[in-house]
Amino acid sequence: MRTLPAHRADPDVRPDGEFGDQLERLHRLARLPADDPARDALRDDLILTFLPVAERIAGRHASATPWSREDLRQAASEAVVRAVDRWDPERAQGDFLGYLVPCVRGEVLRWFRDQSWSVRVPRRLKELSVAIRSAHGPMAQRLGSAPRPSELARELGVDIEEVLEALHAEENHRAATLDAPAPGDERLPGEQLGEIDRQLELVEDAETLRPLIAALPERERRILLLRFYGGRTQSQIGEELGVSQMHVSRLLSRTLARLRAAMLDDTPPG
């Protein structure tokens, strides 16, 4: 008889029933009206009950940080507060710990990312990144398309090299979040986006791609601009266009293949 491999338990989830009696209390919290006088006391007690999960996760990462370990623990604890407030038993798939642990881990990863961004990126680049984000939307409306780095540089009165440096720093900053779940969502971003997002390098040469993108059919052009220049996820694009995320992924894959072929042989991708 074949022996099944032993299940590898999550080190942050205790299988010994440590929190087994809390599920009914979480359900009761969800049922209580916001103005019920018993709600705040129950909420506070549940948060205190689940804080050891944050302590365990933060403790496992504490030795790797040169920054304040207390700040790390605080970030993990705040994730517990948000998880207790946001967990919806009617929509939940699995128990509360299956929701809580990814939320806390994601917050810890974001904390490390933000500390790294604050320390390694010069203030001038952070300020320029903010200015670029503020200018991007109005310029895109005015120009009818996403602004090129050279246009952003003229708009902001800086050298194009500075704009490119700020864009590169911002892209690295965003890339660091790929392994962190969004707040209130236990799914990893990689589980929500198609693998086509790994091909972002295709859109780096905006000057070359601009006429090729202009030659695309309207729907493909819109999807491409929303994804790579508008920062939308495939799910968000699908909701806006009334199609599934998988359909958006297939269209993106096909469109990028056509653009790549057009770049190689210098023919429009129409």
Backbone as CSV, one residue per row, in Angstrom:
resi,resn,N_x,N_y,N_z,CA_x,CA_y,CA_z,C_x,C_y,C_z
1,MET,0.847,-1.200,0.000,0.000,0.000,0.000,0.875,1.241,0.000
2,ARG,0.586,2.149,-0.880,1.398,3.351,-1.019,1.182,4.283,0.171
3,THR,2.281,4.793,0.705,2.212,5.721,1.829,2.199,7.146,1.322
4,LEU,1.234,7.912,1.762,1.152,9.304,1.351,2.198,10.114,2.081
5,PRO,2.804,11.118,1.405,3.784,11.963,2.077,3.132,12.769,3.185
6,ALA,3.899,13.020,4.212,3.383,13.799,5.341,3.088,15.215,4.901
7,HIS,1.995,15.755,5.414,1.624,17.135,5.099,2.573,18.088,5.814
8,ARG,3.103,19.045,5.071,4.000,20.030,5.656,3.165,21.191,6.167
9,ALA,3.029,21.281,7.462,2.179,22.316,8.053,2.819,23.679,7.905
10,ASP,1.984,24.662,7.723,2.454,26.043,7.689,2.985,26.396,9.071
11,PRO,4.241,26.862,9.193,4.796,27.154,10.511,4.081,28.278,11.234
12,ASP,3.300,29.081,10.509,2.592,30.183,11.139,1.161,29.818,11.505
13,VAL,0.740,28.615,11.175,-0.611,28.168,11.518,-0.490,26.956,12.422
14,ARG,-0.995,27.037,13.614,-0.877,25.954,14.578,-2.009,24.950,14.385
15,PRO,-1.669,23.652,14.145,-2.695,22.639,13.925,-3.297,22.116,15.223
16,ASP,-2.868,22.644,16.384,-3.283,22.077,17.660,-4.563,22.698,18.210
17,GLY,-5.298,23.434,17.368,-6.544,24.023,17.824,-6.365,25.279,18.629
18,GLU,-5.204,25.907,18.508,-4.925,27.115,19.281,-6.002,28.174,19.094
19,PHE,-6.504,28.294,17.844,-7.526,29.299,17.558,-8.849,28.656,17.152
20,GLY,-8.988,27.381,17.433,-10.146,26.651,16.944,-11.478,27.163,17.449
21,ASP,-11.491,27.755,18.644,-12.761,28.205,19.215,-13.088,29.644,18.855
22,GLN,-12.304,30.248,17.953,-12.503,31.659,17.633,-13.416,31.884,16.429
23,LEU,-13.657,30.830,15.663,-14.414,31.007,14.428,-15.820,31.534,14.704
24,GLU,-16.484,30.969,15.707,-17.837,31.423,16.025,-17.830,32.879,16.478
25,ARG,-16.794,33.279,17.201,-16.705,34.672,17.652,-16.498,35.610,16.457
26,LEU,-15.739,35.164,15.463,-15.556,35.961,14.247,-16.874,36.103,13.491
27,HIS,-17.628,35.019,13.430,-18.942,35.076,12.784,-19.868,36.023,13.543
28,ARG,-19.792,35.971,14.871,-20.635,36.857,15.667,-20.262,38.319,15.432
29,LEU,-18.959,38.600,15.336,-18.514,39.969,15.063,-19.068,40.452,13.731
30,ALA,-19.044,39.584,12.724,-19.536,39.970,11.404,-21.034,40.256,11.420
31,ARG,-21.772,39.585,12.321,-23.223,39.773,12.375,-23.633,41.005,13.176
32,LEU,-22.770,41.468,14.065,-23.139,42.588,14.929,-23.198,43.893,14.144
33,PRO,-24.223,44.718,14.357,-24.275,46.035,13.717,-23.112,46.907,14.180
34,ALA,-22.735,47.863,13.347,-21.593,48.720,13.656,-21.792,49.505,14.940
35,ASP,-23.045,49.809,15.296,-23.307,50.621,16.484,-23.635,49.782,17.720
36,ASP,-23.474,48.467,17.622,-23.742,47.613,18.775,-22.661,47.839,19.833
37,PRO,-23.041,48.127,21.085,-22.039,48.407,22.119,-21.113,47.232,22.411
38,ALA,-21.528,46.013,22.076,-20.684,44.846,22.337,-19.641,44.628,21.250
39,ARG,-19.792,45.334,20.139,-18.935,45.060,18.988,-17.476,45.437,19.238
40,ASP,-17.238,46.615,19.780,-15.862,47.072,19.972,-15.089,46.153,20.906
41,ALA,-15.737,45.717,21.984,-15.059,44.842,22.939,-14.715,43.498,22.296
42,LEU,-15.652,42.942,21.520,-15.403,41.667,20.851,-14.304,41.821,19.809
43,ARG,-14.338,42.910,19.051,-13.310,43.167,18.034,-11.934,43.266,18.677
44,ASP,-11.825,44.048,19.749,-10.529,44.217,20.414,-10.011,42.893,20.954
45,ASP,-10.908,42.089,21.493,-10.491,40.807,22.055,-10.001,39.863,20.963
46,LEU,-10.674,39.863,19.810,-10.239,39.014,18.698,-8.880,39.460,18.168
47,ILE,-8.679,40.759,18.062,-7.383,41.267,17.602,-6.273,40.807,18.541
48,LEU,-6.500,40.932,19.846,-5.502,40.490,20.820,-5.264,38.984,20.724
49,THR,-6.322,38.237,20.440,-6.200,36.785,20.326,-5.293,36.385,19.171
50,PHE,-5.403,37.109,18.045,-4.644,36.726,16.853,-3.311,37.460,16.714
51,LEU,-2.996,38.361,17.624,-1.707,39.053,17.549,-0.501,38.110,17.609
52,PRO,-0.574,36.973,18.331,0.575,36.057,18.305,0.972,35.597,16.903
53,VAL,0.001,35.530,15.977,0.346,35.178,14.594,1.269,36.231,14.001
54,ALA,0.933,37.502,14.223,1.792,38.585,13.736,3.158,38.533,14.396
55,GLU,3.188,38.230,15.697,4.461,38.151,16.414,5.340,37.050,15.839
56,ARG,4.738,35.904,15.519,5.520,34.794,14.976,6.097,35.142,13.614
57,ILE,5.253,35.703,12.748,5.720,36.019,11.394,6.772,37.116,11.435
58,ALA,6.524,38.167,12.207,7.513,39.243,12.318,8.800,38.728,12.943
59,GLY,8.679,37.854,13.941,9.867,37.317,14.598,10.743,36.511,13.666
60,ARG,10.125,35.791,12.728,10.904,34.990,11.779,11.678,35.864,10.811
61,HIS,11.232,37.115,10.601,11.909,38.020,9.678,12.777,39.050,10.396
62,ALA,12.654,39.135,11.704,13.314,40.219,12.438,14.828,40.183,12.302
63,SER,15.419,38.983,12.268,16.878,38.897,12.207,17.431,39.383,10.880
64,ALA,16.555,39.504,9.862,17.021,39.909,8.531,16.954,41.409,8.315
65,THR,16.454,42.152,9.294,16.269,43.580,9.061,17.282,44.424,9.821
66,PRO,17.903,45.402,9.134,18.770,46.354,9.833,17.973,47.512,10.413
67,TRP,16.649,47.528,10.164,15.805,48.623,10.624,15.112,48.241,11.927
68,SER,14.236,49.083,12.382,13.584,48.900,13.675,12.719,47.639,13.691
69,ARG,13.044,46.722,14.581,12.246,45.503,14.691,10.876,45.806,15.281
70,GLU,10.800,46.822,16.114,9.514,47.207,16.681,8.578,47.722,15.593
71,ASP,9.131,48.480,14.622,8.315,48.955,13.501,7.822,47.786,12.662
72,LEU,8.674,46.767,12.496,8.270,45.574,11.753,7.115,44.879,12.465
73,ARG,7.219,44.722,13.763,6.140,44.085,14.529,4.861,44.920,14.468
74,GLN,5.019,46.228,14.484,3.852,47.103,14.397,3.135,46.927,13.063
75,ALA,3.915,46.833,11.974,3.317,46.632,10.650,2.561,45.312,10.598
76,ALA,3.153,44.253,11.167,2.486,42.951,11.180,1.218,43.001,12.025
77,SER,1.269,43.716,13.142,0.098,43.823,14.017,-1.034,44.586,13.340
78,GLU,-0.692,45.628,12.595,-1.718,46.389,11.883,-2.412,45.526,10.835
79,ALA,-1.679,44.563,10.270,-2.300,43.651,9.304,-3.354,42.783,9.986
80,VAL,-3.121,42.414,11.239,-4.120,41.644,11.986,-5.390,42.468,12.174
81,VAL,-5.228,43.727,12.519,-6.385,44.611,12.702,-7.204,44.684,11.415
82,ARG,-6.512,44.895,10.294,-7.228,44.995,9.010,-7.912,43.676,8.650
83,ALA,-7.235,42.564,8.934,-7.813,41.264,8.588,-9.080,40.996,9.399
84,VAL,-9.053,41.304,10.683,-10.247,41.116,11.519,-11.389,41.996,11.019
85,ASP,-11.068,43.217,10.623,-12.109,44.147,10.165,-12.676,43.759,8.802
86,ARG,-11.847,43.162,7.951,-12.266,42.935,6.564,-12.768,41.526,6.286
87,TRP,-12.488,40.576,7.153,-12.858,39.195,6.862,-14.367,39.056,6.804
88,ASP,-14.834,38.479,5.730,-16.267,38.277,5.519,-16.536,36.780,5.486
89,PRO,-17.147,36.215,6.526,-17.350,34.764,6.565,-18.233,34.250,5.436
90,GLU,-19.086,35.096,4.883,-19.971,34.648,3.805,-19.225,34.519,2.483
91,ARG,-18.142,35.254,2.329,-17.364,35.197,1.092,-16.070,34.414,1.249
92,ALA,-15.710,34.101,2.484,-14.420,33.464,2.749,-14.381,32.055,2.182
93,GLN,-13.224,31.710,1.656,-12.971,30.350,1.186,-11.927,29.747,2.129
94,GLY,-12.389,28.983,3.114,-11.482,28.460,4.114,-11.648,29.192,5.431
95,ASP,-10.795,28.843,6.392,-10.925,29.437,7.711,-10.221,30.791,7.775
96,PHE,-10.337,31.437,8.926,-9.791,32.781,9.075,-8.269,32.787,9.008
97,LEU,-7.626,31.769,9.571,-6.162,31.741,9.538,-5.636,31.657,8.112
98,GLY,-6.371,30.947,7.260,-5.967,30.868,5.863,-6.027,32.209,5.167
99,TYR,-6.802,33.120,5.721,-6.882,34.491,5.214,-5.873,35.394,5.916
100,LEU,-5.739,35.214,7.230,-4.902,36.105,8.035,-3.424,35.981,7.708
101,VAL,-2.921,34.760,7.627,-1.475,34.566,7.477,-0.932,35.215,6.203
102,PRO,-1.560,35.017,5.019,-1.053,35.724,3.831,-1.133,37.240,3.959
103,CYS,-2.166,37.734,4.656,-2.274,39.188,4.843,-1.098,39.721,5.649
104,VAL,-0.750,39.029,6.721,0.365,39.479,7.561,1.683,39.349,6.808
105,ARG,1.874,38.218,6.136,3.109,38.046,5.366,3.240,39.129,4.303
106,GLY,2.141,39.420,3.622,2.182,40.455,2.591,2.546,41.806,3.164
107,GLU,2.010,42.129,4.331,2.327,43.412,4.962,3.792,43.471,5.369
108,VAL,4.342,42.362,5.838,5.762,42.315,6.193,6.626,42.535,4.957
109,LEU,6.271,41.891,3.850,7.028,42.086,2.608,6.940,43.525,2.139
110,ARG,5.761,44.122,2.234,5.628,45.530,1.841,6.449,46.435,2.748
111,TRP,6.511,46.094,4.014,7.297,46.902,4.948,8.772,46.886,4.550
112,PHE,9.297,45.695,4.251,10.689,45.604,3.801,10.894,46.388,2.509
113,ARG,9.946,46.268,1.580,10.053,46.997,0.313,10.100,48.500,0.555
114,ASP,9.207,48.992,1.406,9.151,50.430,1.652,10.397,50.932,2.358
115,GLN,10.935,50.130,3.278,12.173,50.542,3.943,13.313,50.615,2.941
116,SER,13.377,49.621,2.056,14.425,49.605,1.033,14.298,50.806,0.113
117,TRP,13.061,51.122,-0.302,12.812,52.285,-1.165,13.261,53.570,-0.483
118,SER,12.951,53.714,0.806,13.279,54.940,1.530,14.779,55.124,1.681
119,VAL,15.500,54.014,1.861,16.931,54.110,2.129,17.745,54.218,0.846
120,ARG,17.387,53.437,-0.181,18.247,53.303,-1.349,17.973,54.322,-2.446
121,VAL,16.790,54.871,-2.482,16.436,55.785,-3.567,16.609,57.228,-3.096
122,PRO,17.407,58.030,-3.806,17.613,59.423,-3.404,16.292,60.189,-3.366
123,ARG,16.236,61.189,-2.490,15.026,61.977,-2.327,14.591,62.617,-3.642
124,ARG,15.554,63.096,-4.443,15.194,63.782,-5.690,14.447,62.834,-6.626
125,LEU,14.842,61.548,-6.651,14.156,60.598,-7.528,12.761,60.273,-7.003
126,LYS,12.625,60.169,-5.683,11.297,59.924,-5.121,10.363,61.096,-5.420
127,GLU,10.880,62.317,-5.282,10.054,63.495,-5.567,9.718,63.579,-7.050
128,LEU,10.698,63.232,-7.909,10.439,63.263,-9.347,9.431,62.184,-9.737
129,SER,9.489,61.022,-9.088,8.517,59.962,-9.363,7.101,60.427,-9.053
130,VAL,6.948,61.147,-7.945,5.633,61.690,-7.587,5.169,62.689,-8.640
131,ALA,6.089,63.556,-9.089,5.742,64.551,-10.105,5.352,63.881,-11.421
132,ILE,6.054,62.814,-11.791,5.748,62.096,-13.031,4.358,61.475,-12.948
133,ARG,4.043,60.848,-11.818,2.716,60.239,-11.665,1.617,61.295,-11.740
134,SER,1.873,62.453,-11.150,0.867,63.521,-11.173,0.657,64.075,-12.575
135,ALA,1.739,64.154,-13.352,1.655,64.741,-14.691,1.150,63.753,-15.731
136,HIS,1.314,62.460,-15.471,1.050,61.452,-16.499,-0.395,61.477,-16.980
137,GLY,-1.358,61.472,-16.041,-2.767,61.430,-16.429,-3.206,62.625,-17.247
138,PRO,-2.984,63.859,-16.759,-3.368,65.032,-17.549,-2.683,65.090,-18.908
139,MET,-1.415,64.697,-18.967,-0.714,64.721,-20.254,-1.294,63.692,-21.217
140,ALA,-1.632,62.507,-20.699,-2.211,61.472,-21.559,-3.536,61.942,-22.147
141,GLN,-4.335,62.651,-21.345,-5.599,63.190,-21.858,-5.346,64.264,-22.908
142,ARG,-4.378,65.110,-22.655,-4.097,66.212,-23.573,-3.500,65.713,-24.887
143,LEU,-2.611,64.723,-24.792,-1.924,64.227,-25.983,-2.719,63.146,-26.711
144,GLY,-3.658,62.530,-26.011,-4.411,61.440,-26.614,-3.696,60.114,-26.537
145,SER,-2.574,60.065,-25.843,-1.807,58.830,-25.671,-0.868,59.022,-24.485
146,ALA,-0.261,57.933,-24.053,0.663,58.022,-22.926,1.873,58.872,-23.307
147,PRO,2.292,59.789,-22.440,3.431,60.649,-22.774,4.738,59.877,-22.815
148,ARG,5.599,60.247,-23.753,6.930,59.662,-23.834,7.821,60.271,-22.754
149,PRO,8.911,59.590,-22.398,9.840,60.169,-21.419,10.324,61.559,-21.811
150,SER,10.569,61.772,-23.112,11.034,63.092,-23.552,9.967,64.156,-23.318
151,GLU,8.687,63.794,-23.500,7.595,64.741,-23.270,7.422,65.031,-21.782
152,LEU,7.592,64.008,-20.965,7.540,64.215,-19.525,8.659,65.140,-19.070
153,ALA,9.845,64.950,-19.648,10.988,65.792,-19.274,10.717,67.252,-19.611
154,ARG,10.159,67.506,-20.799,9.850,68.889,-21.178,8.773,69.478,-20.268
155,GLU,7.768,68.677,-19.961,6.673,69.153,-19.116,7.162,69.537,-17.719
156,LEU,8.094,68.746,-17.193,8.555,68.950,-15.821,9.807,69.810,-15.738
157,GLY,10.387,70.146,-16.897,11.575,70.987,-16.905,12.813,70.304,-16.368
158,VAL,12.962,69.010,-16.658,14.138,68.263,-16.206,14.747,67.541,-17.395
159,ASP,15.946,67.008,-17.208,16.604,66.253,-18.263,15.917,64.901,-18.444
160,ILE,15.931,64.405,-19.673,15.295,63.113,-19.936,15.985,61.998,-19.166
161,GLU,17.311,62.141,-18.931,18.026,61.118,-18.171,17.468,60.992,-16.755
162,GLU,17.074,62.133,-16.172,16.490,62.097,-14.832,15.136,61.400,-14.843
163,VAL,14.341,61.672,-15.883,13.039,61.014,-15.997,13.217,59.506,-16.126
164,LEU,14.139,59.083,-16.979,14.378,57.653,-17.167,14.866,57.008,-15.875
165,GLU,15.724,57.709,-15.140,16.223,57.180,-13.874,15.092,57.034,-12.860
166,ALA,14.206,58.036,-12.808,13.076,57.976,-11.878,12.102,56.864,-12.267
167,LEU,11.844,56.710,-13.566,10.954,55.645,-14.026,11.530,54.279,-13.694
168,HIS,12.839,54.140,-13.851,13.493,52.865,-13.543,13.389,52.561,-12.048
169,ALA,13.624,53.567,-11.213,13.515,53.370,-9.765,12.090,53.003,-9.374
170,GLU,11.117,53.661,-9.993,9.709,53.382,-9.695,9.334,51.975,-10.122
171,GLU,9.832,51.538,-11.276,9.531,50.190,-11.756,10.122,49.143,-10.820
172,ASN,11.353,49.377,-10.338,11.952,48.449,-9.384,11.153,48.414,-8.087
173,HIS,10.654,49.573,-7.691,9.846,49.662,-6.471,8.572,48.846,-6.621
174,ARG,7.905,48.954,-7.774,6.674,48.191,-8.000,6.963,46.705,-8.121
175,ALA,8.089,46.363,-8.761,8.403,44.951,-8.971,8.589,44.217,-7.653
176,ALA,9.008,44.928,-6.617,9.240,44.295,-5.322,7.955,43.816,-4.675
177,THR,6.792,44.229,-5.175,5.509,43.847,-4.574,4.920,42.594,-5.208
178,LEU,5.592,42.004,-6.174,4.976,40.905,-6.920,4.683,39.695,-6.048
179,ASP,5.459,39.497,-4.966,5.235,38.354,-4.100,4.358,38.679,-2.909
180,ALA,3.853,39.916,-2.839,3.057,40.317,-1.681,1.587,40.406,-2.056
181,PRO,0.697,39.705,-1.315,-0.732,39.845,-1.595,-1.204,41.263,-1.346
182,ALA,-2.233,41.657,-2.056,-2.820,42.973,-1.812,-3.507,42.977,-0.461
183,PRO,-3.624,44.129,0.186,-4.299,44.186,1.473,-5.719,43.641,1.369
184,GLY,-6.068,42.729,2.281,-7.416,42.176,2.293,-7.651,41.093,1.258
185,ASP,-6.586,40.622,0.587,-6.746,39.613,-0.456,-5.655,38.581,-0.277
186,GLU,-6.060,37.309,-0.009,-5.060,36.291,0.247,-4.403,35.767,-1.017
187,ARG,-4.906,36.117,-2.197,-4.303,35.632,-3.445,-3.049,36.430,-3.765
188,LEU,-2.041,35.719,-4.272,-0.840,36.406,-4.715,-1.111,37.093,-6.045
189,PRO,-0.444,38.239,-6.310,-0.631,38.895,-7.606,-0.338,37.968,-8.771
190,GLY,0.643,37.086,-8.620,0.960,36.162,-9.693,-0.163,35.206,-10.019
191,GLU,-1.096,35.034,-9.054,-2.247,34.177,-9.305,-3.372,34.928,-9.994
192,GLN,-3.264,36.250,-10.056,-4.308,37.073,-10.658,-3.902,37.601,-12.026
193,LEU,-2.626,37.630,-12.314,-2.150,38.171,-13.580,-1.617,37.044,-14.442
194,GLY,-1.763,37.173,-15.755,-1.207,36.190,-16.661,0.298,36.322,-16.738
195,GLU,0.972,35.258,-17.172,2.423,35.299,-17.239,2.927,36.312,-18.249
196,ILE,2.038,36.838,-19.080,2.454,37.816,-20.076,3.053,39.059,-19.435
197,ASP,2.732,39.300,-18.162,3.253,40.484,-17.491,4.766,40.432,-17.326
198,ARG,5.372,39.283,-17.517,6.824,39.190,-17.450,7.483,39.829,-18.673
199,GLN,6.723,40.160,-19.674,7.282,40.696,-20.911,7.227,42.217,-20.950
200,LEU,7.290,42.840,-19.796,7.211,44.298,-19.746,8.345,44.959,-20.510
201,GLU,9.456,44.218,-20.682,10.570,44.843,-21.392,10.194,45.221,-22.816
202,LEU,9.149,44.608,-23.353,8.742,44.911,-24.721,8.286,46.351,-24.877
203,VAL,7.772,46.944,-23.830,7.235,48.295,-23.950,8.218,49.363,-23.502
204,GLU,9.464,48.983,-23.207,10.423,49.961,-22.721,10.830,50.948,-23.803
205,ASP,10.920,50.487,-25.039,11.349,51.377,-26.107,10.116,52.043,-26.711
206,ALA,9.615,53.069,-26.027,8.361,53.709,-26.437,8.482,54.382,-27.787
207,GLU,9.651,54.937,-28.094,9.825,55.638,-29.361,9.624,54.691,-30.535
208,THR,10.152,53.474,-30.418,10.017,52.494,-31.496,8.598,51.947,-31.572
209,LEU,7.990,51.727,-30.417,6.683,51.083,-30.388,5.527,52.012,-30.731
210,ARG,5.725,53.311,-30.597,4.609,54.242,-30.766,3.880,54.053,-32.102
211,PRO,4.564,54.052,-33.255,3.833,53.862,-34.517,3.263,52.455,-34.661
212,LEU,3.931,51.468,-34.060,3.422,50.101,-34.145,2.132,49.956,-33.340
213,ILE,2.096,50.568,-32.163,0.885,50.525,-31.343,-0.255,51.265,-32.031
214,ALA,0.074,52.389,-32.677,-0.952,53.173,-33.368,-1.607,52.376,-34.492
215,ALA,-0.878,51.413,-35.063,-1.407,50.620,-36.175,-2.250,49.435,-35.714
216,LEU,-2.314,49.191,-34.416,-3.098,48.070,-33.903,-4.593,48.356,-34.004
217,PRO,-5.430,47.302,-34.053,-6.874,47.505,-33.940,-7.210,48.194,-32.620
218,GLU,-8.335,48.896,-32.591,-8.686,49.734,-31.448,-8.704,48.955,-30.133
219,ARG,-9.331,47.778,-30.117,-9.450,47.043,-28.858,-8.091,46.601,-28.339
220,GLU,-7.238,46.046,-29.222,-5.915,45.610,-28.805,-5.068,46.786,-28.329
221,ARG,-5.197,47.914,-29.030,-4.428,49.095,-28.627,-4.872,49.572,-27.247
222,ARG,-6.174,49.560,-27.017,-6.687,50.023,-25.725,-6.231,49.111,-24.591
223,ILE,-6.298,47.802,-24.814,-5.857,46.851,-23.790,-4.380,47.044,-23.475
224,LEU,-3.576,47.209,-24.515,-2.135,47.380,-24.323,-1.830,48.641,-23.520
225,LEU,-2.486,49.733,-23.863,-2.233,51.001,-23.174,-2.724,50.944,-21.730
226,LEU,-3.888,50.317,-21.516,-4.394,50.203,-20.151,-3.465,49.364,-19.285
227,ARG,-2.928,48.293,-19.865,-2.082,47.390,-19.069,-0.712,47.991,-18.771
228,PHE,-0.016,48.439,-19.810,1.378,48.814,-19.635,1.594,50.292,-19.346
229,TYR,0.663,51.124,-19.761,0.818,52.552,-19.504,-0.170,53.050,-18.452
230,GLY,-1.299,52.366,-18.324,-2.288,52.767,-17.333,-2.155,52.041,-16.014
231,GLY,-1.297,51.005,-15.973,-1.069,50.290,-14.728,-2.230,49.426,-14.273
232,ARG,-3.168,49.070,-15.180,-4.322,48.248,-14.794,-3.928,46.771,-14.777
233,THR,-4.568,46.015,-13.917,-4.399,44.572,-13.944,-5.273,43.987,-15.048
234,GLN,-4.995,42.747,-15.408,-5.802,42.101,-16.437,-7.253,41.965,-15.984
235,SER,-7.465,41.697,-14.705,-8.834,41.589,-14.197,-9.574,42.916,-14.321
236,GLN,-8.891,44.016,-13.994,-9.516,45.335,-14.106,-9.852,45.664,-15.555
237,ILE,-8.949,45.322,-16.467,-9.210,45.572,-17.889,-10.408,44.750,-18.349
238,GLY,-10.455,43.482,-17.916,-11.577,42.632,-18.290,-12.908,43.188,-17.822
239,GLU,-12.936,43.701,-16.590,-14.172,44.301,-16.074,-14.570,45.523,-16.889
240,GLU,-13.589,46.333,-17.274,-13.891,47.546,-18.033,-14.416,47.231,-19.427
241,LEU,-13.873,46.164,-20.043,-14.262,45.823,-21.415,-15.377,44.782,-21.470
242,GLY,-15.737,44.209,-20.320,-16.795,43.216,-20.303,-16.373,41.850,-20.799
243,VAL,-15.095,41.499,-20.603,-14.592,40.182,-21.005,-13.860,39.572,-19.815
244,SER,-13.507,38.291,-19.931,-12.830,37.616,-18.830,-11.351,37.984,-18.782
245,GLN,-10.749,37.752,-17.605,-9.311,37.996,-17.464,-8.510,37.100,-18.402
246,MET,-8.960,35.848,-18.584,-8.249,34.939,-19.482,-8.302,35.441,-20.916
247,HIS,-9.427,36.023,-21.318,-9.534,36.562,-22.675,-8.584,37.740,-22.850
248,VAL,-8.499,38.594,-21.827,-7.549,39.708,-21.880,-6.126,39.177,-21.999
249,SER,-5.808,38.131,-21.230,-4.469,37.551,-21.276,-4.135,37.024,-22.666
250,ARG,-5.107,36.356,-23.301,-4.864,35.833,-24.652,-4.665,36.968,-25.654
251,LEU,-5.492,38.013,-25.544,-5.345,39.151,-26.453,-3.999,39.838,-26.271
252,LEU,-3.570,39.998,-25.024,-2.269,40.609,-24.767,-1.146,39.766,-25.352
253,SER,-1.234,38.460,-25.146,-0.197,37.563,-25.661,-0.107,37.654,-27.179
254,ARG,-1.267,37.635,-27.828,-1.290,37.716,-29.288,-0.783,39.070,-29.779
255,THR,-1.195,40.140,-29.100,-0.782,41.481,-29.515,0.714,41.676,-29.350
256,LEU,1.264,41.209,-28.232,2.701,41.349,-28.006,3.504,40.541,-29.019
257,ALA,2.982,39.369,-29.384,3.667,38.575,-30.406,3.682,39.316,-31.741
258,ARG,2.577,39.974,-32.080,2.519,40.740,-33.335,3.467,41.931,-33.290
259,LEU,3.529,42.596,-32.150,4.444,43.731,-32.024,5.893,43.277,-32.128
260,ARG,6.192,42.162,-31.492,7.563,41.664,-31.556,7.949,41.327,-32.993
261,ALA,7.030,40.671,-33.701,7.314,40.336,-35.097,7.488,41.592,-35.937
262,ALA,6.650,42.609,-35.677,6.750,43.855,-36.437,8.060,44.571,-36.160
263,MET,8.543,44.502,-34.927,9.813,45.140,-34.595,10.978,44.451,-35.293
264,LEU,10.831,43.142,-35.516,11.915,42.399,-36.154,11.974,42.620,-37.656
265,ASP,10.780,42.753,-38.305,10.809,42.894,-39.767,10.376,44.269,-40.255
266,ASP,10.137,45.214,-39.299,9.827,46.601,-39.654,8.536,46.749,-40.442
267,THR,7.566,45.844,-40.254,6.273,45.994,-40.920,5.209,46.261,-39.877
268,PRO,4.177,47.066,-40.207,3.128,47.369,-39.237,2.408,46.101,-38.809
269,PRO,1.905,46.041,-37.549,1.250,44.841,-37.046,-0.232,44.802,-37.323
270,GLY,-0.730,45.449,-38.359,-2.164,45.512,-38.606,-2.768,44.192,-39.000
